């Protein structure tokens, strides 16, 4: 699927979730935007100079943080859910990365 089509689907999903999406010029030190909370409401700010692929990544990553992918609060299309799952944050099981016994080596 073309990035522009995926972008439209993600923007529609954000609207359903009552998340404002805005495209603004961001400084180069900021990656390509992301999720924030302004006056108690979620907002996704995307660099307007970003490519369509970068915009998709920014939106999908932010929306994946907000939604419970197994039981979304709104009806999202299977295509949108698939994109969100691809960009969902990876969660490690409790104790992962710890040596046996739960103590770190000193």
N, C-alpha and C positions, 0 to 999 in steps of 0.2 A: 504494500500500500504506500502511496506517495506521502512524504512527510507533511505536505500541505493539507491533505485529507485527514491525517491523524491529528494534526494541530487543530483543525476545526472540530473534530470529535472531542478532543480534550478541553477546548474552550467551552463547548456545550456542556460537558460534564461539570466543569467548574461552575458554570451558571446554575446548573441544577443543585449543586452543593452550596450555593450562595457564597461563592468565593470570587472576589473581584480580581480580574486579570488586567494588568496594565503593562504597556510597552513603553519603556523610557530609556533614554541614553544613560548607560551606566559607565563608571570609570573602569579602566582596564584592570584594576586591581580586584574588582569583583568578578566572579566567574561569569555567569550569564544570567544571574538573578536567583530568585528563590522565594520561599514562603516566609511571610512575616505576619504579625498581628498588629493592626492599627485600630485604635479605639475599640478594642474587643472583637473586631471582625477580622477573619483571615483574608489575606491578600497575597497574590503571587505577582511579583514584579519580574518582568522579563526584559532583557536588553534588546532594544529595538533594532540594534545592528547585528544581532545574532542570526545565524542561518536557520532555516526551517528545522533542520535536524537538532540544532542546539536548543531551539525553542521547545521542541517536542520533549527533549530530555529534561529541561527545566520544569516544564509544566507537569510532566508525568511523575517526576521525582517528588515534586511538592504535593500533588494530589494523592500519590501513594502513601505519603506520610499521614494524610488526613483521613483516608478511608479505611474501613475494615474490609479488606478485599474479599473475605469469605461471606460477609453479610453487609453489603453497603446499605446506607440509609435511604438511598434513592436508586431507582432502576437505571443501571448503567449497561450499555451494550456489551456483548461478549468481546468485541474488538477493543473497546476501551479498557475493560477489565484485564485483558491479556497484556496490553501496553503497560498498565499500572503494575501488574505483577512483575513484569520485566524490570521495572524501575523501583520496586519496593526495597526498602532498606533491609539488609541482611541482619537477622538477629542470631546471636550466638547463644547456645544453651548455657545455663548457669554453670559456672566453673570451667567453661571452655578456655583454653589457653593457660590454665593453671597447672603446675606440676602436681603429681599425685600427692594427696594429703592436704591439698588446698593452700599450701604455703609457698610463697615465692622464695627462690634461692637468694641468699644474701652474699 
